[in-house]
Amino acid sequence: MDWLENAKKSGASEEAITNDVVAQAHMENCGNRLFLWADKEDRAAHFNKNVVKAFYTAGVIYDVCETFGELSVEVQEQRKYAKWKAAYIHSCLKKGETPQPGPVGGDDEEDLTGDVSMPVPQQPHQPGPGPSGPNVMGFQPPPPAASHHQPPPAAPASPYQPAPAAASSYQPPAPAPAASSGSSVSLNFDQIAKAQKYSKLAYSALNYEDVPTAVVNLQKALHLLQTGVDA
């Protein structure tokens, strides 16, 4: 706690510490980057402890994001999938089995529902604490071991089917005619805060050169400001 208090004082000029909107955007961005890296390694059949740690840490970061308010449906699904994958790969490695890459049943699997907080109730083994620092992204995992393909145990799969790239499924709506400079939309405090959040998410994404995510969030902010509707 002492270290945290000192860090808070020394970073008083950092928006990620003083502004909840920026902090939430920063945390979600960190969780997404870990999640996408782990998902890419998993789909490439690169199974090792670093992938387990990345999935596990992404899930923990999404838990922390709840302190800022309710998570979006997409983030909830990513959290559930990340926690389940971490436990599943950890269990397979401990048993000397080869995990199945990607979602259970492949990308065409039907959506299933389950308890988000307990994604793998039939898995007795849980991964240890997450990585000790942000250098998870720098590990070079070894090539996958040559062994028989072991199907995953019966566990509630996540409805999230992660894409290998950071592209979003969001389809921007057609520009509203009322968006001209000669018209205005009356926005309440919550709508303005939401538009600010999207703008901060875009700013944070650009810090990591994640242009697709920045474009999507800017389009969401613009649509909200033009129409008053959160797409």
Disulfide bonds with the S-S distance in Angstrom:
none
